[in-house]
Amino acid sequence: MRPSGRNLSQMRPISIETGVMAHAEGSCLIRVGNTHVLCTASLEETPPRFLKGTGLGWVTAEYGMLPRATNTRNRREAAQGKQSGRTQEIQRLIGRSLRAGVDRVALGERQITIDCDVIQADGGTRCASITGGWVALRLAVNKLLKAGAITADPIMDHVAAVSCGIYAGQAVLDLDYAEDSEAGTDGNFVLTGAGRLIEVQMSAEGATFSRDQMGQLLDLAEAGMADLVTAQKAAVA
């Protein structure tokens, strides 16, 4: 039995509220169970210096967690004068994942920055950030299309992410913190709406896992992806 009482293949409740930031080109608040992330998209009409003259656009991301997003207060990274290695790794993952679903030629020489701020954490914050970040990106691109700044839609497909793991010897979908902290194997799966893999992060946390178990986790991730894409479509409709 899972601590939450969910079935092995059951996602937590998903909701995505858009238009939560008045000034951002795209914004949403994504809730996956008790994990809540504010995602905003900011448009700059110039690309990063390394892309000037290439005709290519860029999508990047920044990630952060509020001090009381967790059970105990975490010191603000700004107060420490640098980002942790974990924060840098997560924001690079978000940027890589979202760029994989974008035609950077069609985007043109401009940059969209996705900011993901974790308001409340209960496992799967990076996955919620990717899923919500795509919605914020979609809304920002919609504004470009409506204004005639671009003529072709650069977003090629949905991008979303979900965690899966081996908890109490069983493959489970969408780990919350209670499961994630005790999982023998933990994995994050980033996929497109068409089911193409963008990135898989898997590690044995306390016990090794078999190839068959890895396949079980991928099957669960694909099932969870359907729920995430449905939520994304409803949010941007």
Beta strands, then each sheet from edge to edge (+ up, - down):
strand 1: 14-18
strand 2: 26-32
strand 3: 35-44
strand 4: 58-65
strand 5: 111-120
strand 6: 159-167
strand 7: 170-173
strand 8: 185-192
strand 9: 197-204
sheet 1: 1+ 2- 3+ 5- 4-
sheet 2: 7+ 6- 8+ 9-
end
